[in-house]
């Protein structure tokens, strides 16, 4: 039996909160920072490597996939594996994106140190400009949210969605700048409903 205490208005309010947070980010993010990140990713001569812990790690995996979709080679690097040999994947031609809301995550700081020793360029994604991550990155991208969607404003809800949304926008901007076509898209995405639509559109 469905709990009567769960009201549709509550459900809609939570989703509305997250939607409003995306509007807040769009209105308040430093666009100069966005352009710096755009340039570093677009002009990357190696791989784009993304890392994060917890929900930031989930966001990192989504960002990596989206970049691969637009043929910008990317991968997710586990912060747990990095100091145990995984950091060998990082080279001096790579761009490493490190996501940490507070910018003080111990595991991410270790990835930062290893990536810097490998001479990769570092993008720090955080809310805190004075954090260790921000202070030790070539480029900082501050994604600051006005609220989380939970009752305590503590769960990584709106903030995770905001990071994903910002990189969705950057990825689409890169695709546009490269004049990325549906024909090119079809080559790497022939499967599923998307593939069927692309085949139809390309064949017209």
SEDO-116030 format. One line per field, with one value per residue: x, y, z of N, C-alpha, C in turn; residue in three letters; residue number from 1. Coordinates in Angstrom, 2 decimals. Layout:
n_x: [X,...]
n_y: [Y,...]
n_z: [Z,...]
ca_x: [X,...]
ca_y: [Y,...]
ca_z: [Z,...]
c_x: [X,...]
c_y: [Y,...]
c_z: [Z,...]
res: [ALA,...]
n: [NUM,...]
END
This chain:
n_x: [0.84,0.55,2.20,0.29,1.25,3.04,2.91,1.80,2.38,4.61,6.50,6.62,7.56,10.16,11.44,11.06,12.64,15.20,15.20,15.04,17.48,19.26,18.65,19.59,22.34,22.94,22.54,24.43,27.00,30.51,31.27,33.67,35.28,33.97,34.57,37.34,37.52,36.17,37.99,40.31,39.42,38.49,40.84,42.48,45.14,45.45,43.88,40.78,40.45,38.47,37.65,36.20,34.72,32.19,28.98,30.01,31.74,29.90,28.86,31.19,31.56,29.34,29.96,32.31,31.30,29.57,31.40,32.80,30.80,30.70,33.02,35.30,37.85,37.58,37.78,36.83,38.50,39.20,39.43,40.28,41.83,43.87,46.29,47.36,48.61,46.89,47.16,48.95,47.74,47.57,48.89,51.21,49.90,47.29,44.11,42.97,40.09,38.93,36.57,35.15,33.11,33.68,36.36,38.41,38.73,40.33,41.09,40.81,42.65,44.98,44.86,45.14,47.79,49.29,48.54,49.56,52.27,52.57,52.43,50.03,47.29,45.21,41.83,39.89,36.90,34.73,33.07,34.50,36.72,39.00,39.99,42.09,42.10,41.23,43.26,45.42,45.04,45.21,43.07,40.01,36.66,33.94,31.11,28.41,25.69,22.38,20.82,20.27,18.22,17.09,15.60,17.43,19.29,21.71,22.25,23.85,22.32,20.91,23.34,24.96,23.50,23.76,26.52,26.72,24.97,26.29,28.57,27.30,26.37,28.81,29.86,28.02,28.48,31.12,30.72,29.16,31.03,32.81,31.35,29.96,28.38,25.25,25.75,28.38,27.90,26.32,28.17,29.42,27.33,25.40,23.52,20.40,17.44,18.26,20.23,18.60,17.01,18.97,19.91,17.67,17.46,19.92,19.67,17.73]
n_y: [-1.20,2.20,4.79,7.17,9.56,10.47,12.86,14.06,16.71,17.16,15.58,16.89,19.33,18.80,18.10,20.49,22.17,21.24,21.89,24.68,25.19,24.61,26.75,28.78,28.24,28.58,31.31,32.40,31.29,31.64,32.72,33.03,31.15,28.88,29.08,28.74,26.06,24.87,25.45,24.05,21.38,21.03,21.47,19.48,17.26,14.69,12.47,13.06,12.91,11.98,12.31,11.49,11.22,9.18,10.54,12.45,10.93,9.43,11.45,12.07,9.78,9.98,12.38,11.64,9.71,11.29,13.02,11.14,10.46,12.67,12.31,13.07,11.84,10.21,9.17,7.55,7.77,5.88,7.09,5.51,3.55,4.97,5.68,3.18,2.30,2.88,5.49,5.51,5.76,8.39,11.00,13.53,14.90,14.92,16.06,16.49,16.22,17.03,16.40,17.79,18.82,20.28,20.58,19.47,16.78,13.89,11.62,12.62,14.68,13.19,12.06,14.41,15.18,13.08,13.34,15.86,15.33,13.82,15.67,16.52,18.64,20.29,20.51,21.85,21.15,22.61,24.07,25.74,28.29,28.71,26.28,23.32,21.85,23.77,25.70,24.38,23.76,24.19,25.38,26.51,25.53,26.79,25.46,26.42,25.90,26.97,25.54,22.25,19.40,17.95,17.71,18.55,19.97,18.78,16.37,15.20,16.22,18.34,19.60,17.65,17.15,19.68,19.88,17.87,18.96,21.36,20.35,18.93,21.08,22.26,20.17,20.02,22.54,22.18,20.19,21.64,23.59,22.08,21.40,19.01,16.30,14.57,12.34,11.68,11.18,8.91,6.96,6.22,5.65,3.52,1.90,1.01,3.10,5.69,5.26,4.20,6.45,8.21,6.88,7.08,9.89,10.55,9.17,10.53]
n_z: [0.00,-0.85,0.83,2.47,3.34,1.51,-0.73,-3.93,-4.35,-2.78,-4.09,-6.59,-5.72,-4.88,-7.28,-8.62,-7.05,-7.74,-10.45,-10.27,-9.10,-11.18,-12.85,-11.23,-11.19,-13.92,-14.14,-12.43,-12.61,-13.26,-16.31,-17.63,-16.44,-17.37,-20.12,-20.07,-19.25,-21.38,-23.50,-22.64,-22.67,-25.33,-26.79,-25.95,-26.30,-25.63,-23.50,-21.79,-18.44,-15.75,-12.32,-9.16,-5.87,-4.32,-4.92,-6.61,-8.07,-9.54,-11.13,-12.51,-14.09,-15.79,-17.14,-18.47,-20.23,-21.82,-23.08,-24.62,-26.38,-28.06,-29.39,-27.97,-26.52,-23.42,-19.97,-16.90,-13.82,-11.09,-7.82,-5.76,-6.96,-8.12,-6.53,-6.45,-8.69,-10.75,-11.56,-13.60,-16.04,-16.65,-18.61,-19.87,-21.86,-21.21,-19.90,-16.71,-14.86,-11.78,-9.34,-6.54,-4.10,-1.72,-2.07,-0.58,-0.43,0.58,-0.98,-3.58,-3.54,-3.54,-6.10,-7.50,-6.82,-7.95,-10.65,-11.25,-10.97,-13.20,-15.10,-16.21,-17.20,-14.88,-13.98,-11.55,-10.05,-7.98,-5.10,-3.51,-3.63,-2.19,-1.52,-1.22,-3.61,-5.51,-5.28,-6.28,-8.93,-12.50,-13.61,-12.36,-11.80,-10.53,-9.28,-7.87,-5.77,-4.79,-3.09,-1.75,-2.57,-0.54,2.79,4.68,3.37,2.72,1.36,-1.59,-4.04,-5.77,-6.27,-7.47,-9.80,-10.93,-11.57,-13.52,-15.42,-16.13,-17.43,-19.44,-20.96,-21.71,-23.25,-25.38,-26.47,-27.35,-29.28,-31.12,-31.88,-33.29,-35.41,-35.32,-36.74,-37.44,-38.93,-38.21,-35.53,-35.71,-36.40,-34.04,-32.44,-33.18,-32.05,-30.32,-29.71,-30.27,-32.22,-34.28,-34.90,-35.75,-38.04,-39.63,-39.89,-41.11,-43.45,-44.85]
ca_x: [0.00,1.32,2.12,-0.55,1.99,3.79,1.98,2.33,2.90,5.97,7.31,6.81,8.35,11.57,11.94,11.09,13.84,16.38,15.11,15.36,18.92,19.92,18.48,20.49,23.70,23.06,22.57,25.49,28.32,31.50,31.36,35.08,35.74,33.40,35.32,38.64,37.31,35.84,39.22,41.20,38.88,38.46,42.20,43.23,45.85,45.44,42.60,40.19,40.30,37.61,37.63,35.43,34.30,30.76,28.11,30.89,32.22,28.82,28.85,32.39,31.31,28.41,30.68,33.21,30.50,29.09,32.53,33.06,29.72,31.05,34.34,36.37,38.20,37.52,37.59,36.70,39.60,38.83,40.38,40.82,42.83,44.94,47.58,47.78,49.03,45.93,47.60,49.78,46.97,47.67,50.10,51.36,48.99,45.92,43.42,42.35,39.02,38.72,35.32,35.03,32.31,34.40,37.73,39.37,38.61,41.67,41.37,40.96,43.93,46.02,44.79,45.70,49.25,49.83,48.31,50.52,53.59,52.55,52.42,48.73,46.60,44.19,40.64,39.26,35.48,34.44,32.41,35.38,37.86,40.17,40.27,43.34,41.90,41.19,44.54,46.46,44.58,45.45,41.79,38.95,35.27,33.09,29.70,27.83,24.24,21.69,20.16,20.11,16.79,16.59,15.12,18.54,20.21,23.00,22.46,24.36,21.22,20.97,24.73,25.43,22.80,24.31,27.81,26.44,24.35,27.32,29.40,26.44,26.39,30.15,29.99,27.22,29.20,32.26,30.18,28.78,32.23,33.44,30.34,29.73,27.17,24.51,26.44,29.50,27.30,25.84,29.31,29.75,26.10,24.45,22.60,19.25,16.50,19.03,20.82,17.54,16.64,20.09,19.91,16.55,17.77,21.04,19.22,16.74]
ca_y: [0.00,3.43,5.65,8.34,10.77,10.90,13.61,14.44,18.07,17.05,15.05,17.95,20.39,18.40,18.23,21.92,22.69,20.92,22.71,26.07,25.25,24.71,28.14,29.59,28.01,29.22,32.76,32.88,30.71,32.51,32.22,32.99,29.83,27.92,29.17,28.12,24.61,24.57,25.49,22.97,20.09,20.98,21.43,18.40,16.42,13.32,12.04,13.79,11.95,12.59,11.53,12.03,10.22,9.17,11.04,13.14,9.87,9.12,12.57,11.93,8.73,10.53,13.37,10.90,9.10,12.32,13.46,10.10,10.54,13.70,11.93,13.69,10.66,10.46,8.00,7.75,7.21,5.63,7.67,4.43,2.81,5.85,5.52,1.78,2.00,3.40,6.79,5.33,6.10,9.84,11.45,14.98,15.48,14.75,17.01,15.75,16.96,16.50,16.94,17.71,19.98,21.07,20.77,18.98,15.33,13.30,10.75,13.45,15.38,12.24,12.02,15.69,15.14,12.15,13.91,16.96,14.73,13.30,16.89,16.74,19.88,19.97,21.34,21.57,21.48,22.73,25.31,26.51,28.86,28.70,24.90,22.73,21.51,25.00,26.38,23.58,23.44,25.21,26.03,26.17,25.72,26.82,25.16,26.74,25.78,27.72,24.61,20.84,19.12,17.23,18.56,19.04,20.67,18.12,15.30,15.66,16.06,19.43,19.91,16.65,17.45,20.92,19.57,17.14,19.89,22.28,19.65,18.68,22.30,22.40,19.13,20.44,23.67,21.62,19.52,22.68,24.25,21.14,21.09,17.58,16.00,13.35,11.25,11.32,10.64,7.57,6.04,5.72,5.36,2.85,1.05,1.54,4.01,6.82,4.80,4.11,7.80,8.77,6.23,7.68,11.29,10.58,8.60,11.38]
ca_z: [0.00,-0.96,1.99,2.21,3.69,0.34,-1.57,-5.24,-4.25,-2.25,-5.18,-7.57,-5.10,-4.87,-8.64,-8.91,-6.37,-8.54,-11.66,-9.92,-8.86,-12.48,-13.30,-10.40,-11.68,-15.24,-13.97,-11.53,-12.84,-13.90,-17.68,-18.00,-16.01,-18.32,-21.37,-19.83,-19.26,-22.78,-24.29,-22.23,-23.13,-26.80,-27.34,-25.32,-27.27,-25.13,-22.98,-20.67,-17.35,-14.74,-11.09,-8.05,-4.89,-4.01,-6.00,-7.57,-8.94,-10.47,-12.08,-13.34,-15.08,-16.77,-17.94,-19.36,-21.30,-22.73,-23.90,-25.61,-27.38,-29.04,-29.89,-27.19,-25.71,-21.98,-19.12,-15.46,-13.05,-9.70,-6.87,-4.92,-7.74,-8.61,-5.84,-6.49,-10.06,-11.74,-12.04,-14.79,-17.24,-16.86,-19.31,-19.90,-22.86,-20.74,-19.03,-15.60,-14.20,-10.44,-8.80,-5.09,-3.71,-0.73,-2.53,0.41,-0.35,0.68,-2.12,-4.77,-3.41,-3.95,-7.56,-7.93,-6.68,-8.95,-11.98,-11.41,-11.18,-14.57,-15.92,-16.84,-16.83,-13.89,-13.80,-10.27,-10.00,-6.56,-4.68,-2.65,-4.34,-1.31,-1.15,-1.71,-5.01,-6.32,-5.22,-6.95,-10.27,-13.53,-13.90,-11.41,-12.23,-9.34,-9.47,-6.56,-5.79,-3.75,-2.17,-2.10,-2.66,0.64,3.88,5.49,2.46,2.92,0.39,-2.89,-5.00,-6.74,-6.61,-8.44,-11.04,-11.48,-12.19,-14.75,-16.36,-16.62,-18.41,-20.61,-21.76,-22.30,-24.28,-26.54,-27.06,-28.08,-30.47,-32.08,-32.39,-34.22,-36.44,-35.18,-37.51,-37.11,-39.61,-37.34,-34.32,-36.03,-36.46,-32.70,-31.70,-34.08,-31.29,-29.60,-30.37,-30.79,-33.48,-35.30,-35.29,-36.52,-39.35,-40.37,-40.20,-42.06,-44.72,-45.51]
c_x: [0.88,1.11,1.32,0.19,2.78,2.82,2.62,2.92,4.33,6.94,7.65,7.68,9.84,12.17,12.03,12.30,15.08,16.38,15.49,16.86,19.70,19.80,19.43,21.92,23.91,23.21,23.81,26.88,29.23,31.76,32.81,35.71,35.24,34.21,36.72,38.55,37.01,37.11,40.15,40.72,38.94,39.85,43.08,43.84,45.91,44.04,42.09,39.87,39.54,37.57,36.82,35.05,32.79,29.92,28.91,31.48,31.17,28.72,30.03,32.19,30.37,29.12,31.61,32.45,30.05,30.20,32.88,32.03,30.03,32.48,35.47,36.81,38.32,37.35,37.45,37.86,39.18,39.86,40.99,41.95,44.05,46.26,48.09,48.10,48.12,46.35,48.50,49.06,47.11,48.98,50.11,50.46,47.53,45.42,42.71,41.35,38.74,37.53,35.27,34.31,33.07,35.85,38.80,39.35,39.98,42.03,41.60,42.25,45.10,46.04,45.41,47.23,49.88,49.69,49.28,51.93,53.72,52.46,51.13,48.18,45.41,43.07,40.01,37.83,35.05,33.64,33.39,36.63,39.13,40.56,41.61,43.23,41.97,42.56,45.64,46.04,44.93,44.20,40.77,37.59,34.41,31.63,29.04,26.31,23.64,21.06,20.32,18.62,16.21,16.24,16.25,19.52,21.63,23.29,22.91,23.31,21.33,22.39,25.31,24.80,23.39,25.64,27.62,25.89,25.38,28.19,28.60,26.50,27.73,30.34,29.22,27.90,30.41,31.79,29.80,30.00,32.97,32.54,30.07,28.38,26.48,25.15,27.62,28.99,26.87,26.97,29.63,28.51,25.07,23.36,21.43,18.37,17.22,19.64,19.80,17.12,17.73,20.13,18.81,16.90,18.88,20.61,18.25,17.38]
c_y: [1.26,4.28,6.91,9.65,11.32,11.56,13.99,15.84,18.07,16.58,16.15,19.07,20.06,18.55,19.70,22.59,22.46,21.74,24.16,26.24,25.34,26.12,29.05,29.46,28.71,30.73,33.26,32.31,31.71,31.99,32.20,31.67,28.76,27.90,28.56,26.60,24.14,24.46,24.33,21.62,20.00,20.81,20.36,17.49,14.95,12.92,13.05,12.74,12.62,11.69,12.26,10.90,10.30,9.63,11.84,12.13,9.46,10.20,12.45,10.90,9.23,11.52,12.68,10.30,10.15,12.84,12.42,10.13,11.58,13.52,12.77,12.61,10.97,9.15,8.42,7.07,7.08,6.25,6.62,3.69,3.66,5.67,4.09,1.35,2.57,4.74,6.71,5.67,7.57,10.18,12.97,15.66,15.45,15.96,16.19,16.66,16.28,17.19,16.71,18.97,20.88,21.33,20.27,17.45,14.67,12.47,11.56,14.25,14.48,12.11,13.28,15.65,14.24,12.73,15.05,16.41,14.14,14.43,17.08,18.09,19.52,21.00,20.93,22.06,21.46,23.99,26.27,26.99,28.83,27.29,24.44,22.42,22.75,25.66,25.64,23.11,24.56,26.04,25.57,26.43,25.64,26.59,25.27,26.67,26.56,26.81,23.19,20.54,18.43,18.21,19.18,19.88,20.10,17.05,15.88,15.36,17.13,19.72,18.93,16.89,18.68,20.67,18.85,18.09,20.85,21.59,19.16,19.88,22.49,21.39,19.51,21.61,23.19,20.96,20.55,23.33,23.39,20.80,19.58,17.21,14.73,12.13,10.76,10.65,9.19,6.54,5.44,5.36,4.71,2.08,1.79,2.46,5.21,6.45,4.71,5.49,8.43,8.18,6.83,9.09,11.39,10.12,9.48,12.21]
c_z: [0.00,0.28,1.67,2.49,2.50,-0.64,-2.89,-5.21,-3.73,-3.34,-6.19,-7.02,-5.12,-6.26,-9.06,-8.27,-7.22,-9.84,-11.40,-9.65,-10.17,-13.05,-12.52,-10.90,-13.02,-15.12,-13.24,-11.78,-13.55,-15.31,-18.18,-17.59,-16.98,-19.61,-21.23,-19.89,-20.68,-23.61,-23.94,-22.75,-24.65,-27.40,-26.72,-26.39,-26.84,-24.74,-21.96,-19.61,-16.22,-13.51,-10.02,-7.12,-4.67,-5.19,-7.02,-8.55,-9.96,-11.55,-13.04,-14.43,-16.18,-17.70,-18.94,-20.52,-22.31,-23.64,-24.97,-26.73,-28.44,-29.57,-29.27,-26.19,-24.22,-21.23,-17.66,-14.77,-11.60,-8.77,-5.95,-5.64,-8.08,-7.88,-5.80,-7.92,-11.13,-12.32,-13.26,-16.09,-17.60,-17.56,-19.41,-20.94,-22.40,-19.96,-17.96,-14.90,-12.86,-9.79,-7.30,-4.61,-2.74,-1.10,-1.59,0.52,-0.43,-0.55,-3.40,-4.73,-3.81,-5.48,-8.14,-7.91,-7.74,-10.35,-12.26,-11.65,-12.58,-15.59,-16.72,-16.40,-15.95,-13.90,-12.48,-10.26,-8.54,-6.28,-4.03,-3.38,-3.51,-0.88,-1.73,-3.20,-5.90,-6.40,-5.97,-8.34,-11.24,-13.76,-12.87,-12.05,-10.98,-9.73,-8.10,-6.66,-4.63,-2.71,-2.68,-2.03,-1.43,1.75,4.71,4.68,2.59,1.86,-0.95,-3.96,-6.09,-7.19,-7.62,-9.80,-11.72,-12.18,-13.51,-15.82,-16.97,-17.68,-19.61,-21.54,-22.44,-23.44,-25.54,-27.25,-27.86,-29.36,-31.53,-32.70,-33.40,-35.39,-36.50,-35.77,-37.02,-37.77,-38.78,-36.07,-34.55,-36.01,-35.10,-31.90,-32.63,-33.35,-30.68,-30.41,-30.97,-32.14,-34.59,-35.80,-36.15,-37.93,-40.23,-40.82,-41.25,-43.43,-45.50,-46.61]
res: [UNK,UNK,UNK,UNK,UNK,UNK,UNK,UNK,UNK,UNK,UNK,UNK,UNK,UNK,UNK,UNK,UNK,UNK,UNK,UNK,UNK,UNK,UNK,UNK,UNK,UNK,UNK,UNK,UNK,UNK,UNK,UNK,UNK,UNK,UNK,UNK,UNK,UNK,UNK,UNK,UNK,UNK,UNK,UNK,UNK,UNK,UNK,UNK,UNK,UNK,UNK,UNK,UNK,UNK,UNK,UNK,UNK,UNK,UNK,UNK,UNK,UNK,UNK,UNK,UNK,UNK,UNK,UNK,UNK,UNK,UNK,UNK,UNK,UNK,UNK,UNK,UNK,UNK,UNK,UNK,UNK,UNK,UNK,UNK,UNK,UNK,UNK,UNK,UNK,UNK,UNK,UNK,UNK,UNK,UNK,UNK,UNK,UNK,UNK,UNK,UNK,UNK,UNK,UNK,UNK,UNK,UNK,UNK,UNK,UNK,UNK,UNK,UNK,UNK,UNK,UNK,UNK,UNK,UNK,UNK,UNK,UNK,UNK,UNK,UNK,UNK,UNK,UNK,UNK,UNK,UNK,UNK,UNK,UNK,UNK,UNK,UNK,UNK,UNK,UNK,UNK,UNK,UNK,UNK,UNK,UNK,UNK,UNK,UNK,UNK,UNK,UNK,UNK,UNK,UNK,UNK,UNK,UNK,UNK,UNK,UNK,UNK,UNK,UNK,UNK,UNK,UNK,UNK,UNK,UNK,UNK,UNK,UNK,UNK,UNK,UNK,UNK,UNK,UNK,UNK,UNK,UNK,UNK,UNK,UNK,UNK,UNK,UNK,UNK,UNK,UNK,UNK,UNK,UNK,UNK,UNK,UNK,UNK,UNK,UNK,UNK,UNK,UNK,UNK]
n: [1,2,3,4,5,6,7,8,9,10,11,12,13,14,15,16,17,18,19,20,21,22,23,24,25,26,27,28,29,30,31,32,33,34,35,36,37,38,39,40,41,42,43,44,45,46,47,48,49,50,51,52,53,54,55,56,57,58,59,60,61,62,63,64,65,66,67,68,69,70,71,72,73,74,75,76,77,78,79,80,81,82,83,84,85,86,87,88,89,90,91,92,93,94,95,96,97,98,99,100,101,102,103,104,105,106,107,108,109,110,111,112,113,114,115,116,117,118,119,120,121,122,123,124,125,126,127,128,129,130,131,132,133,134,135,136,137,138,139,140,141,142,143,144,145,146,147,148,149,150,151,152,153,154,155,156,157,158,159,160,161,162,163,164,165,166,167,168,169,170,171,172,173,174,175,176,177,178,179,180,181,182,183,184,185,186,187,188,189,190,191,192,193,194,195,196,197,198,199,200,201,202,203,204]
END
